[in-house]
């Protein structure tokens, strides 16, 4: 009975190690996706602010 327990223990340690590596990869991918999303949001905000500034300047010229 102790052989089964030792084998299960070894299998569990291997499983935990494999899952740890797998989840590190998932975390890295999520961080990259998060950076891309934040970059896109910042670009959109900058574009909107530029457009608003242009419209305000255009309005001042036309009035």
DRENZA-947851 format. One line per 3 residues: for each residue x, y, z of N, C-alpha, C, O. Coordinates in steps of 0.02 Angstrom, whole numbers, plus 50000, padded with zeros to 5 digits. Example, Ala and Ser with C-alpha at 12.3 -4.5 7.8 and 13.67 -1.06 7.14 Angstrom:
// DRENZA-947851
50660 49716 50390 50615 49775 50390 50660 49835 50390 50712 49834 50423  50642 49888 50354 50684 49947 50357 50645 50002 50394 50670 50057 50402
END
This chain:
// DRENZA-947851
50041 49941 50000 50000 50000 50000 50043 50063 50000 50023 50114 49971  50101 50060 50031 50144 50120 50034 50173 50135 49965 50188 50193 49951  50182 50084 49921 50207 50096 49854 50158 50139 49814 50178 50184 49776
50095 50125 49821 50044 50164 49785 50046 50236 49809 50041 50282 49769  50052 50246 49872 50053 50313 49900 50115 50351 49876 50110 50410 49859  50172 50318 49874 50233 50350 49850 50227 50367 49776 50247 50422 49755
50199 50321 49737 50190 50335 49665 50140 50392 49655 50151 50436 49613  50087 50392 49693 50038 50446 49687 50070 50512 49707 50057 50564 49676  50111 50511 49758 50145 50572 49780 50192 50598 49726 50194 50658 49713
50229 50552 49694 50273 50573 49639 50233 50601 49580 50251 50652 49551  50178 50567 49564 50135 50590 49509 50105 50658 49524 50101 50701 49480  50085 50668 49586 50056 50732 49606 50108 50788 49601 50092 50842 49577
50168 50775 49623 50222 50825 49619 50236 50842 49546 50247 50901 49529  50237 50791 49503 50248 50803 49432 50191 50844 49403 50202 50891 49364  50130 50826 49421 50072 50862 49397 50074 50936 49418 50060 50980 49378
50091 50949 49480 50096 51017 49505 50150 51056 49468 50140 51114 49451  50206 51024 49455 50260 51057 49419 50239 51074 49347 50253 51129 49323  50206 51028 49314 50184 51040 49245 50132 51095 49244 50135 51139 49201
50085 51094 49290 50033 51147 49293 50064 51214 49308 50041 51265 49282  50114 51216 49350 50148 51278 49366 50178 51310 49304 50171 51370 49293  50212 51270 49264 50242 51295 49202 50187 51318 49154 50194 51370 49122
50134 51279 49149 50079 51297 49104 50047 51363 49125 50034 51405 49083  50035 51372 49189 50003 51434 49212 50050 51494 49207 50026 51550 49200  50115 51483 49212 50162 51538 49200 50156 51563 49128 50158 51623 49115
50148 51516 49082 50138 51534 49012 50073 51572 49002 50070 51622 48966  50019 51548 49034 49955 51583 49029 49960 51654 49057 49934 51701 49027  49994 51661 49114 50002 51728 49143 50040 51774 49097 50023 51833 49090
50092 51748 49065 50132 51789 49019 50088 51812 48961 50092 51870 48940  50048 51767 48934 50003 51786 48879 49953 51838 48900 49940 51886 48864  49924 51829 48959 49875 51877 48983 49906 51946 48993 49874 51997 48979
49967 51948 49018 50001 52012 49027 50013 52046 48961 50005 52107 48955  50033 52008 48909 50043 52037 48843 49977 52064 48815 49975 52119 48788  49924 52025 48822 49858 52048 48798 49838 52111 48835 49811 52158 48805
49850 52113 48900 49832 52172 48940 49871 52234 48915 49843 52288 48910  49936 52225 48901 49975 52281 48875 49949 52306 48808 49946 52366 48796  49930 52260 48765 49903 52280 48700 49838 52318 48708 49827 52369 48675
49795 52294 48752 49731 52327 48763 49741 52397 48792 49710 52445 48770  49785 52402 48842 49799 52468 48871 49829 52516 48820 49812 52575 48818  49873 52489 48778 49903 52531 48726 49850 52556 48678 49851 52615 48658
49803 52513 48659 49749 52534 48615 49704 52586 48647 49684 52635 48615  49688 52576 48710 49646 52625 48746 49681 52693 48750 49650 52745 48738  49746 52692 48765 49783 52755 48769 49787 52790 48701 49782 52851 48697
49795 52751 48648 49797 52779 48581 49730 52811 48563 49727 52865 48534  49675 52777 48581 49609 52805 48568 49597 52869 48607 49569 52917 48580  49618 52871 48669 49610 52931 48709 49650 52989 48679 49626 53045 48675
49712 52974 48659 49753 53026 48628 49722 53051 48563 49723 53111 48550  49695 53006 48524 49662 53025 48461 49601 53068 48475 49591 53119 48441  49561 53049 48524 49502 53089 48541 49521 53158 48566 49490 53208 48548
49572 53162 48609 49594 53227 48634 49620 53271 48577 49607 53331 48577  49655 53242 48531 49681 53279 48473 49622 53305 48431 49622 53362 48409  49573 53262 48419 49515 53281 48380 49476 53337 48414 49453 53384 48382
49467 53331 48479 49432 53384 48517 49470 53449 48513 49440 53502 48503  49536 53446 48521 49576 53507 48516 49570 53538 48447 49566 53599 48441  49571 53496 48395 49563 53522 48327 49495 53555 48317 49491 53608 48287
49442 53523 48343 49375 53552 48336 49368 53617 48374 49335 53663 48350  49397 53622 48432 49394 53684 48471 49431 53739 48434 49407 53796 48431  49488 53722 48406 49527 53772 48367 49489 53793 48305 49488 53852 48288
49457 53746 48271 49419 53761 48212 49359 53805 48228 49343 53850 48190  49327 53792 48284 49269 53832 48305 49291 53904 48320 49256 53952 48303  49350 53911 48351 49375 53978 48367 49391 54017 48303 49381 54078 48300
49415 53983 48252 49432 54016 48189 49368 54037 48152 49365 54091 48122  49317 53994 48155 49255 54008 48118 49212 54062 48151 49170 54091 48117  49220 54074 48215 49177 54123 48248 49208 54191 48250 49177 54238 48276
END
